[in-house]
Amino acid sequence: MSKESNKGTDLAVGKARPRFRYVFRGICDVILVLIAVVMFIYVWTDYVYNNNHTGYLLGIGNVGLATIIYVTLFLIFGKFFRAFGIGVERKTKQIVGMALALCFTDLIEILVSSTIQNNFRYIIDFTWRYAILAVCQSVLLGIIMIMMNVLYKRWVHPLPIILIYGDHENNLADKIDGLSYKYKIEKSYKYDDPAIDLNEIISNSSNVLINDVPAQVENKIVKICFDKDIRVYVVPKIADIILKSSDSINVIDTPLYLSRNLGMSFTQRFLKRLFDLFFSGLAVIILSPVFLITALAIKLEDHGPVFFKQERVTKGGKHFMILKFRSMIVDAEKDGRPHPAGEKDDRITKVGRVIRAIRVDELPQLFNILKGDMSIVGPRPERYEHVIKYTNDIPEFRYREKVKGGLTGYAQVYGKYNTSALDKLKLDLTYIANYSILLDLQIIFETFKILLQKESTEGFDSKRAREMHDADCK
Protein backbone atom coordinates (compact mmCIF):
# COMPACT_ATOMS: atom_id res chain seq x y z
CA MET A 1 0.00 0.00 0.00
CA SER A 2 1.35 3.47 -0.88
CA LYS A 3 2.27 6.12 1.69
CA GLU A 4 -0.55 8.27 0.39
CA SER A 5 -3.02 5.45 1.03
CA ASN A 6 -1.66 4.95 4.54
CA LYS A 7 -2.04 8.64 5.25
CA GLY A 8 -5.60 8.56 3.97
CA THR A 9 -6.43 5.55 6.14
CA ASP A 10 -4.85 7.11 9.25
CA LEU A 11 -6.72 10.33 8.65
CA ALA A 12 -10.03 8.49 8.24
CA VAL A 13 -9.39 6.54 11.46
CA GLY A 14 -8.45 9.73 13.28
CA LYS A 15 -11.70 11.39 12.21
CA ALA A 16 -13.73 8.30 13.14
CA ARG A 17 -12.41 8.23 16.71
CA PRO A 18 -14.36 11.32 17.86
CA ARG A 19 -17.57 9.76 16.51
CA PHE A 20 -17.04 6.57 18.51
CA ARG A 21 -16.43 8.47 21.74
CA TYR A 22 -19.63 10.47 21.15
CA VAL A 23 -21.60 7.26 20.62
CA PHE A 24 -20.05 5.71 23.74
CA ARG A 25 -20.84 8.77 25.85
CA GLY A 26 -24.38 8.89 24.46
CA ILE A 27 -25.00 5.25 25.39
CA CYS A 28 -23.58 5.82 28.87
CA ASP A 29 -25.79 8.88 29.39
CA VAL A 30 -28.90 6.96 28.33
CA ILE A 31 -28.04 4.11 30.71
CA LEU A 32 -27.50 6.50 33.63
CA VAL A 33 -30.79 8.28 32.99
CA LEU A 34 -32.71 5.01 32.63
CA ILE A 35 -31.35 3.61 35.89
CA ALA A 36 -32.18 6.80 37.80
CA VAL A 37 -35.70 6.93 36.32
CA VAL A 38 -36.42 3.25 36.94
CA MET A 39 -35.42 3.68 40.59
CA PHE A 40 -37.70 6.72 40.84
CA ILE A 41 -40.63 4.86 39.23
CA TYR A 42 -40.16 1.99 41.70
CA VAL A 43 -40.37 4.38 44.67
CA TRP A 44 -43.38 6.17 43.18
CA THR A 45 -45.41 3.02 42.41
CA ASP A 46 -44.49 1.49 45.77
CA TYR A 47 -45.79 4.62 47.51
CA VAL A 48 -49.04 4.65 45.54
CA TYR A 49 -49.58 0.93 46.14
CA ASN A 50 -49.11 1.23 49.91
CA ASN A 51 -50.91 4.53 50.46
CA ASN A 52 -53.52 4.73 47.68
CA HIS A 53 -54.60 8.33 48.50
CA THR A 54 -55.94 9.05 45.02
CA GLY A 55 -56.89 5.52 44.09
CA TYR A 56 -54.30 2.91 43.07
CA LEU A 57 -55.14 2.94 39.38
CA LEU A 58 -55.19 6.75 39.26
CA GLY A 59 -51.82 6.90 41.01
CA ILE A 60 -50.28 4.43 38.57
CA GLY A 61 -51.75 6.43 35.72
CA ASN A 62 -49.91 9.50 36.94
CA VAL A 63 -46.57 7.74 36.70
CA GLY A 64 -46.20 8.95 33.10
CA LEU A 65 -46.57 12.59 34.13
CA ALA A 66 -44.27 12.13 37.13
CA THR A 67 -41.66 10.41 34.94
CA ILE A 68 -41.67 13.13 32.29
CA ILE A 69 -41.19 15.80 34.94
CA TYR A 70 -38.47 13.76 36.63
CA VAL A 71 -36.52 13.17 33.40
CA THR A 72 -36.76 16.86 32.50
CA LEU A 73 -35.49 17.99 35.90
CA PHE A 74 -32.73 15.38 35.91
CA LEU A 75 -31.46 16.41 32.48
CA ILE A 76 -31.51 20.10 33.42
CA PHE A 77 -29.62 19.61 36.67
CA GLY A 78 -27.36 17.01 35.09
CA LYS A 79 -26.29 19.49 32.43
CA PHE A 80 -25.93 22.29 34.98
CA PHE A 81 -23.67 20.21 37.23
CA ARG A 82 -21.88 18.61 34.25
CA ALA A 83 -22.84 15.13 35.37
CA PHE A 84 -23.02 13.65 31.88
CA GLY A 85 -20.35 12.96 29.27
CA ILE A 86 -18.14 10.12 30.50
CA GLY A 87 -14.49 10.94 29.89
CA VAL A 88 -15.07 14.69 29.55
CA GLU A 89 -14.68 15.83 33.15
CA ARG A 90 -12.48 14.42 35.87
CA LYS A 91 -14.04 11.31 37.36
CA THR A 92 -14.46 12.74 40.87
CA LYS A 93 -16.04 15.97 39.64
CA GLN A 94 -18.46 14.03 37.47
CA ILE A 95 -19.57 11.71 40.27
CA VAL A 96 -20.11 14.62 42.66
CA GLY A 97 -21.95 16.46 39.88
CA MET A 98 -24.21 13.45 39.39
CA ALA A 99 -24.92 13.28 43.14
CA LEU A 100 -25.83 16.98 43.20
CA ALA A 101 -28.07 16.59 40.14
CA LEU A 102 -29.90 13.67 41.75
CA CYS A 103 -30.29 15.47 45.10
CA PHE A 104 -31.77 18.59 43.52
CA THR A 105 -34.02 16.56 41.21
CA ASP A 106 -35.35 14.43 44.08
CA LEU A 107 -35.76 17.54 46.26
CA ILE A 108 -38.02 19.25 43.73
CA GLU A 109 -39.79 15.96 43.03
CA ILE A 110 -41.03 16.01 46.66
CA LEU A 111 -43.19 19.01 45.77
CA VAL A 112 -44.11 17.60 42.37
CA SER A 113 -45.25 14.27 43.82
CA SER A 114 -47.21 16.00 46.58
CA THR A 115 -48.94 18.12 43.95
CA ILE A 116 -49.81 15.07 41.84
CA GLN A 117 -51.20 13.36 44.94
CA ASN A 118 -53.19 16.55 45.54
CA ASN A 119 -52.34 16.54 49.23
CA PHE A 120 -49.34 18.25 50.86
CA ARG A 121 -49.99 16.45 54.14
CA TYR A 122 -47.94 13.58 52.76
CA ILE A 123 -44.86 15.71 52.02
CA ILE A 124 -43.03 14.11 54.96
CA ASP A 125 -43.62 10.66 53.44
CA PHE A 126 -42.12 11.78 50.15
CA THR A 127 -39.21 13.54 51.88
CA TRP A 128 -37.76 10.50 53.60
CA ARG A 129 -38.49 8.22 50.64
CA TYR A 130 -36.76 10.53 48.15
CA ALA A 131 -33.89 11.19 50.54
CA ILE A 132 -33.16 7.46 50.63
CA LEU A 133 -33.72 7.32 46.88
CA ALA A 134 -31.14 10.08 46.27
CA VAL A 135 -28.54 8.27 48.39
CA CYS A 136 -29.14 4.92 46.67
CA GLN A 137 -29.10 6.51 43.22
CA SER A 138 -25.88 8.41 43.97
CA VAL A 139 -24.08 5.32 45.23
CA LEU A 140 -25.24 3.02 42.44
CA LEU A 141 -24.69 5.52 39.62
CA GLY A 142 -21.35 6.52 41.12
CA ILE A 143 -20.15 2.91 40.97
CA ILE A 144 -21.48 2.52 37.43
CA MET A 145 -19.76 5.76 36.36
CA ILE A 146 -16.44 4.48 37.71
CA MET A 147 -16.87 1.34 35.61
CA MET A 148 -17.85 3.42 32.57
CA ASN A 149 -14.73 5.56 32.95
CA VAL A 150 -12.59 2.42 33.11
CA LEU A 151 -14.20 1.13 29.90
CA TYR A 152 -13.83 4.54 28.29
CA LYS A 153 -10.09 4.57 28.90
CA ARG A 154 -9.81 0.99 27.66
CA TRP A 155 -11.98 1.22 24.56
CA VAL A 156 -11.68 4.84 23.46
CA HIS A 157 -8.27 5.62 22.06
CA PRO A 158 -6.75 9.05 22.78
CA LEU A 159 -7.15 11.63 20.07
CA PRO A 160 -3.97 12.04 18.01
CA ILE A 161 -3.03 15.71 18.02
CA ILE A 162 -0.57 17.80 16.05
CA LEU A 163 0.75 20.67 18.19
CA ILE A 164 1.72 23.94 16.53
CA TYR A 165 3.41 26.29 19.00
CA GLY A 166 4.73 29.83 19.09
CA ASP A 167 7.51 31.72 20.85
CA HIS A 168 5.89 31.92 24.27
CA GLU A 169 7.11 29.17 26.60
CA ASN A 170 4.47 27.34 28.61
CA ASN A 171 3.78 23.84 29.82
CA LEU A 172 0.71 23.18 27.69
CA ALA A 173 2.27 20.07 26.16
CA ASP A 174 2.92 18.63 29.64
CA LYS A 175 -0.68 19.35 30.66
CA ILE A 176 -1.99 17.57 27.57
CA ASP A 177 0.34 14.62 28.19
CA GLY A 178 -1.18 14.41 31.67
CA LEU A 179 -4.47 13.47 29.99
CA SER A 180 -2.98 10.53 28.13
CA TYR A 181 -6.33 8.71 28.02
CA LYS A 182 -7.87 11.65 26.11
CA TYR A 183 -5.13 13.14 23.96
CA LYS A 184 -1.83 12.11 22.45
CA ILE A 185 0.51 14.69 20.96
CA GLU A 186 2.03 12.85 18.03
CA LYS A 187 4.24 15.64 16.74
CA SER A 188 5.04 19.26 17.57
CA TYR A 189 5.99 21.97 15.11
CA LYS A 190 7.08 25.57 15.55
CA TYR A 191 4.91 27.79 13.41
CA ASP A 192 7.82 29.59 11.71
CA ASP A 193 10.05 26.57 11.07
CA PRO A 194 11.24 27.05 7.46
CA ALA A 195 11.61 23.28 7.03
CA ILE A 196 7.88 22.59 7.31
CA ASP A 197 4.81 23.25 5.20
CA LEU A 198 1.96 24.10 7.58
CA ASN A 199 -0.69 23.55 4.95
CA GLU A 200 0.53 20.01 4.24
CA ILE A 201 1.00 19.13 7.91
CA ILE A 202 -2.49 20.28 8.84
CA SER A 203 -4.13 18.65 5.84
CA ASN A 204 -2.66 15.29 6.89
CA SER A 205 -3.87 15.64 10.48
CA SER A 206 -7.17 14.87 12.17
CA ASN A 207 -6.76 17.16 15.21
CA VAL A 208 -4.71 20.32 15.60
CA LEU A 209 -3.78 22.23 18.74
CA ILE A 210 -2.71 25.87 18.30
CA ASN A 211 -0.54 26.99 21.20
CA ASP A 212 -0.10 30.75 21.30
CA VAL A 213 1.04 31.55 17.77
CA PRO A 214 0.78 35.05 16.19
CA ALA A 215 -2.77 36.08 15.28
CA GLN A 216 -2.09 36.09 11.54
CA VAL A 217 -0.77 32.54 11.63
CA GLU A 218 -3.60 31.42 13.90
CA ASN A 219 -6.17 32.80 11.46
CA LYS A 220 -4.52 30.89 8.62
CA ILE A 221 -4.49 27.60 10.55
CA VAL A 222 -8.11 27.95 11.69
CA LYS A 223 -9.25 28.58 8.10
CA ILE A 224 -7.34 25.55 6.82
CA CYS A 225 -8.91 23.36 9.53
CA PHE A 226 -12.38 24.70 8.71
CA ASP A 227 -11.86 24.01 5.02
CA LYS A 228 -10.57 20.46 5.64
CA ASP A 229 -13.13 19.54 8.35
CA ILE A 230 -10.34 19.13 10.90
CA ARG A 231 -10.88 19.55 14.65
CA VAL A 232 -8.90 22.48 16.02
CA TYR A 233 -8.13 23.43 19.62
CA VAL A 234 -6.99 27.02 20.23
CA VAL A 235 -5.41 28.57 23.32
CA PRO A 236 -7.29 31.90 23.43
CA LYS A 237 -5.55 35.23 23.70
CA ILE A 238 -6.79 37.81 26.19
CA ALA A 239 -8.58 39.75 23.44
CA ASP A 240 -10.33 36.55 22.32
CA ILE A 241 -11.77 36.04 25.82
CA ILE A 242 -13.03 39.62 26.01
CA LEU A 243 -14.68 39.36 22.59
CA LYS A 244 -16.29 36.00 23.34
CA SER A 245 -19.08 37.71 25.27
CA SER A 246 -19.75 40.21 22.47
CA ASP A 247 -23.12 40.66 20.80
CA SER A 248 -23.47 40.00 17.09
CA ILE A 249 -25.25 42.91 15.45
CA ASN A 250 -26.46 43.41 11.89
CA VAL A 251 -27.00 47.09 11.14
CA ILE A 252 -25.01 47.22 7.93
CA ASP A 253 -24.00 44.67 5.31
CA THR A 254 -20.88 43.78 7.31
CA PRO A 255 -21.04 41.58 10.44
CA LEU A 256 -20.15 43.47 13.62
CA TYR A 257 -19.30 42.30 17.12
CA LEU A 258 -20.20 44.70 19.94
CA SER A 259 -18.35 44.41 23.23
CA ARG A 260 -19.83 47.08 25.53
CA ASN A 261 -17.17 46.79 28.26
CA LEU A 262 -19.38 48.60 30.77
CA GLY A 263 -18.84 46.16 33.62
CA MET A 264 -21.70 45.20 35.90
CA SER A 265 -24.89 47.24 35.73
CA PHE A 266 -26.33 48.88 38.86
CA THR A 267 -28.91 46.10 39.11
CA GLN A 268 -26.24 43.39 38.84
CA ARG A 269 -24.10 45.07 41.53
CA PHE A 270 -27.12 45.43 43.81
CA LEU A 271 -28.21 41.81 43.40
CA LYS A 272 -24.66 40.53 43.79
CA ARG A 273 -24.31 42.42 47.08
CA LEU A 274 -27.60 41.00 48.37
CA PHE A 275 -26.42 37.57 47.24
CA ASP A 276 -23.13 38.02 49.16
CA LEU A 277 -24.78 39.27 52.34
CA PHE A 278 -27.40 36.52 52.44
CA PHE A 279 -25.14 33.55 51.69
CA SER A 280 -22.12 34.70 53.71
CA GLY A 281 -24.33 35.47 56.72
CA LEU A 282 -26.08 32.10 56.38
CA ALA A 283 -22.72 30.32 56.03
CA VAL A 284 -21.33 31.97 59.19
CA ILE A 285 -24.35 30.73 61.18
CA ILE A 286 -24.30 27.19 59.77
CA LEU A 287 -20.53 26.80 60.00
CA SER A 288 -20.12 28.33 63.45
CA PRO A 289 -19.29 24.88 64.98
CA VAL A 290 -16.53 24.47 62.37
CA PHE A 291 -15.16 27.91 63.28
CA LEU A 292 -15.11 26.98 66.96
CA ILE A 293 -13.46 23.56 66.48
CA THR A 294 -10.83 24.94 64.10
CA ALA A 295 -9.97 27.86 66.39
CA LEU A 296 -9.64 25.51 69.34
CA ALA A 297 -7.39 23.08 67.40
CA ILE A 298 -5.06 25.89 66.25
CA LYS A 299 -4.81 27.30 69.77
CA LEU A 300 -4.13 23.94 71.38
CA GLU A 301 -1.36 23.00 68.92
CA ASP A 302 1.08 25.86 69.53
CA HIS A 303 -0.86 28.43 71.62
CA GLY A 304 -0.39 31.02 68.88
CA PRO A 305 -2.99 33.38 67.37
CA VAL A 306 -5.98 31.76 65.70
CA PHE A 307 -6.28 34.18 62.81
CA PHE A 308 -3.80 35.42 60.24
CA LYS A 309 -4.13 38.76 58.45
CA GLN A 310 -2.52 39.63 55.17
CA GLU A 311 -2.71 42.63 52.84
CA ARG A 312 -4.47 41.92 49.56
CA VAL A 313 -5.73 43.91 46.56
CA THR A 314 -9.36 44.00 45.43
CA LYS A 315 -11.59 46.04 43.08
CA GLY A 316 -10.05 49.24 41.77
CA GLY A 317 -6.66 48.42 43.31
CA LYS A 318 -8.00 48.95 46.85
CA HIS A 319 -5.93 47.36 49.64
CA PHE A 320 -7.55 45.45 52.49
CA MET A 321 -6.58 42.92 55.16
CA ILE A 322 -7.76 39.43 54.31
CA LEU A 323 -8.62 37.15 57.23
CA LYS A 324 -7.66 33.47 57.43
CA PHE A 325 -7.26 30.73 59.99
CA ARG A 326 -3.54 30.49 60.68
CA SER A 327 -2.16 27.35 59.02
CA MET A 328 1.57 28.07 59.41
CA ILE A 329 3.91 28.58 62.31
CA VAL A 330 3.94 31.98 64.00
CA ASP A 331 6.12 34.51 62.13
CA ALA A 332 6.27 32.34 59.02
CA GLU A 333 7.11 35.52 57.10
CA LYS A 334 9.00 37.38 59.81
CA ASP A 335 11.21 39.14 57.25
CA GLY A 336 8.09 40.86 55.91
CA ARG A 337 8.40 39.36 52.43
CA PRO A 338 6.06 36.86 50.76
CA HIS A 339 7.09 33.22 50.88
CA PRO A 340 4.68 31.17 48.71
CA ALA A 341 3.86 27.81 50.24
CA GLY A 342 5.59 24.82 48.65
CA GLU A 343 4.11 21.33 48.32
CA LYS A 344 6.00 20.08 51.40
CA ASP A 345 6.52 23.33 53.30
CA ASP A 346 7.82 22.68 56.82
CA ARG A 347 6.27 25.96 58.00
CA ILE A 348 2.77 24.44 57.74
CA THR A 349 1.50 23.12 61.07
CA LYS A 350 -0.20 19.75 61.56
CA VAL A 351 -3.59 21.42 61.95
CA GLY A 352 -2.68 23.67 59.02
CA ARG A 353 -2.21 20.74 56.66
CA VAL A 354 -5.71 19.50 57.45
CA ILE A 355 -7.53 22.82 57.18
CA ARG A 356 -5.63 23.76 54.00
CA ALA A 357 -6.51 20.42 52.39
CA ILE A 358 -10.24 20.99 52.94
CA ARG A 359 -10.05 24.80 52.53
CA VAL A 360 -11.30 25.52 56.04
CA ASP A 361 -8.49 28.06 56.45
CA GLU A 362 -10.35 30.31 53.99
CA LEU A 363 -13.65 30.44 55.93
CA PRO A 364 -12.90 33.61 57.99
CA GLN A 365 -13.03 35.50 54.68
CA LEU A 366 -16.80 35.31 55.08
CA PHE A 367 -16.35 38.29 57.42
CA ASN A 368 -14.44 40.14 54.67
CA ILE A 369 -17.47 39.50 52.44
CA LEU A 370 -19.91 40.82 55.04
CA LYS A 371 -17.73 43.91 55.41
CA GLY A 372 -17.79 44.49 51.65
CA ASP A 373 -14.10 44.04 50.81
CA MET A 374 -14.76 40.78 49.00
CA SER A 375 -17.48 38.86 47.20
CA ILE A 376 -18.33 35.17 47.41
CA VAL A 377 -17.38 34.72 43.75
CA GLY A 378 -14.67 36.67 41.97
CA PRO A 379 -10.95 36.58 41.14
CA ARG A 380 -8.89 35.58 44.16
CA PRO A 381 -7.40 38.77 45.67
CA GLU A 382 -3.61 38.73 45.25
CA ARG A 383 -0.92 40.13 47.50
CA TYR A 384 0.24 43.61 46.53
CA GLU A 385 3.77 42.35 45.82
CA HIS A 386 2.43 39.71 43.47
CA VAL A 387 0.17 42.21 41.71
CA ILE A 388 3.20 44.41 41.00
CA LYS A 389 5.24 41.45 39.75
CA TYR A 390 2.48 39.99 37.57
CA THR A 391 1.49 43.38 36.16
CA ASN A 392 5.09 44.05 35.16
CA ASP A 393 5.13 40.72 33.32
CA ILE A 394 1.52 40.92 32.05
CA PRO A 395 0.14 44.50 31.88
CA GLU A 396 -3.40 43.13 31.43
CA PHE A 397 -3.24 41.54 34.88
CA ARG A 398 -4.84 44.70 36.30
CA TYR A 399 -8.05 43.83 34.42
CA ARG A 400 -8.86 41.48 37.30
CA GLU A 401 -9.47 44.54 39.47
CA LYS A 402 -12.66 45.41 37.58
CA VAL A 403 -14.59 43.35 40.18
CA LYS A 404 -14.17 42.52 43.85
CA GLY A 405 -11.92 39.68 44.86
CA GLY A 406 -13.75 36.48 45.74
CA LEU A 407 -13.69 33.62 48.21
CA THR A 408 -13.90 31.32 45.22
CA GLY A 409 -13.73 32.00 41.53
CA TYR A 410 -13.52 30.73 37.98
CA ALA A 411 -9.76 30.21 38.22
CA GLN A 412 -10.15 28.28 41.48
CA VAL A 413 -12.75 25.96 39.96
CA TYR A 414 -11.08 25.32 36.63
CA GLY A 415 -7.45 25.92 37.57
CA LYS A 416 -5.13 24.88 40.35
CA TYR A 417 -3.36 26.66 43.21
CA ASN A 418 -0.16 26.62 41.15
CA THR A 419 -1.71 27.58 37.79
CA SER A 420 0.41 30.20 36.01
CA ALA A 421 -0.46 33.90 36.36
CA LEU A 422 -1.36 34.20 32.66
CA ASP A 423 -3.69 31.21 32.73
CA LYS A 424 -5.34 32.48 35.94
CA LEU A 425 -5.84 35.86 34.28
CA LYS A 426 -7.53 34.24 31.28
CA LEU A 427 -9.84 32.22 33.52
CA ASP A 428 -10.73 35.26 35.64
CA LEU A 429 -11.41 37.36 32.53
CA THR A 430 -13.74 34.62 31.31
CA TYR A 431 -15.76 35.19 34.50
CA ILE A 432 -15.63 39.00 34.32
CA ALA A 433 -16.67 39.10 30.65
CA ASN A 434 -19.56 36.65 31.16
CA TYR A 435 -20.80 37.59 34.64
CA SER A 436 -24.27 36.58 35.79
CA ILE A 437 -25.87 35.42 39.03
CA LEU A 438 -26.39 32.02 37.40
CA LEU A 439 -22.65 31.82 36.72
CA ASP A 440 -22.00 32.65 40.40
CA LEU A 441 -24.26 29.78 41.45
CA GLN A 442 -22.54 27.42 39.03
CA ILE A 443 -19.09 28.34 40.39
CA ILE A 444 -20.28 27.83 43.98
CA PHE A 445 -21.53 24.35 43.18
CA GLU A 446 -18.35 23.58 41.21
CA THR A 447 -16.38 24.66 44.28
CA PHE A 448 -17.98 21.89 46.33
CA LYS A 449 -16.78 19.41 43.72
CA ILE A 450 -13.14 20.53 43.65
CA LEU A 451 -12.88 20.27 47.43
CA LEU A 452 -12.59 16.51 46.86
CA GLN A 453 -9.67 16.90 44.45
CA LYS A 454 -6.15 16.98 45.85
CA GLU A 455 -4.69 18.69 42.81
CA SER A 456 -6.84 21.77 43.31
CA THR A 457 -4.98 22.49 46.56
CA GLU A 458 -1.50 21.69 45.31
CA GLY A 459 1.14 24.11 46.45
CA PHE A 460 3.86 25.53 44.29
CA ASP A 461 6.67 23.10 43.63
CA SER A 462 9.91 24.06 45.38
CA LYS A 463 11.46 25.51 42.23
CA ARG A 464 8.56 27.86 41.45
CA ALA A 465 8.13 28.87 45.10
CA ARG A 466 11.82 29.82 45.20
CA GLU A 467 11.52 31.77 41.93
CA MET A 468 8.54 33.76 43.23
CA HIS A 469 10.31 34.51 46.51
CA ASP A 470 13.46 35.65 44.69
CA ALA A 471 11.37 37.89 42.43
CA ASP A 472 9.64 39.46 45.43
CA CYS A 473 12.97 40.21 47.04
CA LYS A 474 14.20 42.23 44.05
NORMO-V544595 format. One record per residue. RES is the residue in one small letter. SS is DSSP state (A for helix, B for strand, O for the rest). Layout:
# NORMO-V544595
res:RES ss:SS
res:RES ss:SS
This chain:
# NORMO-V544595
res:m ss:O
res:s ss:O
res:k ss:A
res:e ss:A
res:s ss:A
res:n ss:A
res:k ss:A
res:g ss:A
res:t ss:A
res:d ss:A
res:l ss:A
res:a ss:A
res:v ss:A
res:g ss:A
res:k ss:A
res:a ss:A
res:r ss:A
res:p ss:A
res:r ss:A
res:f ss:A
res:r ss:A
res:y ss:A
res:v ss:A
res:f ss:A
res:r ss:A
res:g ss:A
res:i ss:A
res:c ss:A
res:d ss:A
res:v ss:A
res:i ss:A
res:l ss:A
res:v ss:A
res:l ss:A
res:i ss:A
res:a ss:A
res:v ss:A
res:v ss:A
res:m ss:A
res:f ss:A
res:i ss:A
res:y ss:A
res:v ss:A
res:w ss:A
res:t ss:A
res:d ss:A
res:y ss:A
res:v ss:A
res:y ss:A
res:n ss:A
res:n ss:A
res:n ss:O
res:h ss:O
res:t ss:O
res:g ss:O
res:y ss:A
res:l ss:A
res:l ss:A
res:g ss:A
res:i ss:A
res:g ss:A
res:n ss:O
res:v ss:A
res:g ss:A
res:l ss:A
res:a ss:A
res:t ss:A
res:i ss:A
res:i ss:A
res:y ss:A
res:v ss:A
res:t ss:A
res:l ss:A
res:f ss:A
res:l ss:A
res:i ss:A
res:f ss:A
res:g ss:A
res:k ss:A
res:f ss:A
res:f ss:O
res:r ss:O
res:a ss:O
res:f ss:O
res:g ss:O
res:i ss:O
res:g ss:O
res:v ss:O
res:e ss:O
res:r ss:O
res:k ss:A
res:t ss:A
res:k ss:A
res:q ss:A
res:i ss:A
res:v ss:A
res:g ss:A
res:m ss:A
res:a ss:A
res:l ss:A
res:a ss:A
res:l ss:A
res:c ss:A
res:f ss:A
res:t ss:A
res:d ss:A
res:l ss:A
res:i ss:A
res:e ss:A
res:i ss:A
res:l ss:A
res:v ss:A
res:s ss:A
res:s ss:A
res:t ss:A
res:i ss:A
res:q ss:O
res:n ss:O
res:n ss:O
res:f ss:A
res:r ss:A
res:y ss:A
res:i ss:A
res:i ss:A
res:d ss:A
res:f ss:A
res:t ss:A
res:w ss:A
res:r ss:A
res:y ss:A
res:a ss:A
res:i ss:A
res:l ss:A
res:a ss:A
res:v ss:A
res:c ss:A
res:q ss:A
res:s ss:A
res:v ss:A
res:l ss:A
res:l ss:A
res:g ss:A
res:i ss:A
res:i ss:A
res:m ss:A
res:i ss:A
res:m ss:A
res:m ss:A
res:n ss:A
res:v ss:A
res:l ss:A
res:y ss:A
res:k ss:A
res:r ss:A
res:w ss:A
res:v ss:O
res:h ss:O
res:p ss:O
res:l ss:B
res:p ss:B
res:i ss:B
res:i ss:B
res:l ss:B
res:i ss:B
res:y ss:B
res:g ss:O
res:d ss:O
res:h ss:O
res:e ss:O
res:n ss:O
res:n ss:O
res:l ss:A
res:a ss:A
res:d ss:A
res:k ss:A
res:i ss:A
res:d ss:A
res:g ss:O
res:l ss:O
res:s ss:O
res:y ss:O
res:k ss:O
res:y ss:B
res:k ss:B
res:i ss:B
res:e ss:B
res:k ss:B
res:s ss:B
res:y ss:B
res:k ss:B
res:y ss:O
res:d ss:O
res:d ss:O
res:p ss:O
res:a ss:O
res:i ss:O
res:d ss:O
res:l ss:A
res:n ss:A
res:e ss:A
res:i ss:A
res:i ss:A
res:s ss:A
res:n ss:O
res:s ss:O
res:s ss:O
res:n ss:B
res:v ss:B
res:l ss:B
res:i ss:B
res:n ss:B
res:d ss:O
res:v ss:O
res:p ss:O
res:a ss:A
res:q ss:A
res:v ss:A
res:e ss:A
res:n ss:A
res:k ss:A
res:i ss:A
res:v ss:A
res:k ss:A
res:i ss:A
res:c ss:A
res:f ss:A
res:d ss:A
res:k ss:A
res:d ss:O
res:i ss:O
res:r ss:B
res:v ss:B
res:y ss:B
res:v ss:B
res:v ss:O
res:p ss:O
res:k ss:O
res:i ss:A
res:a ss:A
res:d ss:A
res:i ss:A
res:i ss:A
res:l ss:A
res:k ss:A
res:s ss:O
res:s ss:O
res:d ss:B
res:s ss:B
res:i ss:B
res:n ss:O
res:v ss:O
res:i ss:O
res:d ss:O
res:t ss:O
res:p ss:O
res:l ss:B
res:y ss:B
res:l ss:B
res:s ss:O
res:r ss:O
res:n ss:O
res:l ss:O
res:g ss:O
res:m ss:O
res:s ss:O
res:f ss:A
res:t ss:A
res:q ss:A
res:r ss:A
res:f ss:A
res:l ss:A
res:k ss:A
res:r ss:A
res:l ss:A
res:f ss:A
res:d ss:A
res:l ss:A
res:f ss:A
res:f ss:A
res:s ss:A
res:g ss:A
res:l ss:A
res:a ss:A
res:v ss:A
res:i ss:A
res:i ss:A
res:l ss:O
res:s ss:A
res:p ss:A
res:v ss:A
res:f ss:A
res:l ss:A
res:i ss:A
res:t ss:A
res:a ss:A
res:l ss:A
res:a ss:A
res:i ss:A
res:k ss:A
res:l ss:A
res:e ss:A
res:d ss:A
res:h ss:O
res:g ss:O
res:p ss:O
res:v ss:O
res:f ss:B
res:f ss:B
res:k ss:B
res:q ss:B
res:e ss:B
res:r ss:B
res:v ss:B
res:t ss:O
res:k ss:A
res:g ss:A
res:g ss:A
res:k ss:O
res:h ss:B
res:f ss:B
res:m ss:B
res:i ss:B
res:l ss:B
res:k ss:B
res:f ss:B
res:r ss:O
res:s ss:O
res:m ss:B
res:i ss:O
res:v ss:O
res:d ss:O
res:a ss:O
res:e ss:O
res:k ss:O
res:d ss:O
res:g ss:O
res:r ss:O
res:p ss:O
res:h ss:O
res:p ss:O
res:a ss:O
res:g ss:B
res:e ss:O
res:k ss:O
res:d ss:O
res:d ss:O
res:r ss:O
res:i ss:B
res:t ss:O
res:k ss:A
res:v ss:A
res:g ss:A
res:r ss:A
res:v ss:A
res:i ss:A
res:r ss:A
res:a ss:A
res:i ss:O
res:r ss:O
res:v ss:A
res:d ss:A
res:e ss:A
res:l ss:O
res:p ss:O
res:q ss:A
res:l ss:A
res:f ss:A
res:n ss:A
res:i ss:A
res:l ss:A
res:k ss:A
res:g ss:O
res:d ss:O
res:m ss:B
res:s ss:B
res:i ss:B
res:v ss:B
res:g ss:O
res:p ss:O
res:r ss:O
res:p ss:O
res:e ss:O
res:r ss:O
res:y ss:A
res:e ss:A
res:h ss:A
res:v ss:A
res:i ss:A
res:k ss:A
res:y ss:A
res:t ss:A
res:n ss:A
res:d ss:A
res:i ss:O
res:p ss:A
res:e ss:A
res:f ss:A
res:r ss:A
res:y ss:A
res:r ss:A
res:e ss:A
res:k ss:A
res:v ss:O
res:k ss:O
res:g ss:B
res:g ss:B
res:l ss:B
res:t ss:B
res:g ss:O
res:y ss:A
res:a ss:A
res:q ss:A
res:v ss:A
res:y ss:A
res:g ss:O
res:k ss:O
res:y ss:O
res:n ss:O
res:t ss:O
res:s ss:O
res:a ss:A
res:l ss:A
res:d ss:A
res:k ss:A
res:l ss:A
res:k ss:A
res:l ss:A
res:d ss:A
res:l ss:A
res:t ss:A
res:y ss:A
res:i ss:A
res:a ss:A
res:n ss:O
res:y ss:O
res:s ss:O
res:i ss:A
res:l ss:A
res:l ss:A
res:d ss:A
res:l ss:A
res:q ss:A
res:i ss:A
res:i ss:A
res:f ss:A
res:e ss:A
res:t ss:A
res:f ss:A
res:k ss:A
res:i ss:A
res:l ss:O
res:l ss:O
res:q ss:O
res:k ss:A
res:e ss:A
res:s ss:A
res:t ss:A
res:e ss:O
res:g ss:O
res:f ss:B
res:d ss:O
res:s ss:A
res:k ss:A
res:r ss:A
res:a ss:A
res:r ss:A
res:e ss:A
res:m ss:A
res:h ss:A
res:d ss:A
res:a ss:A
res:d ss:A
res:c ss:A
res:k ss:O
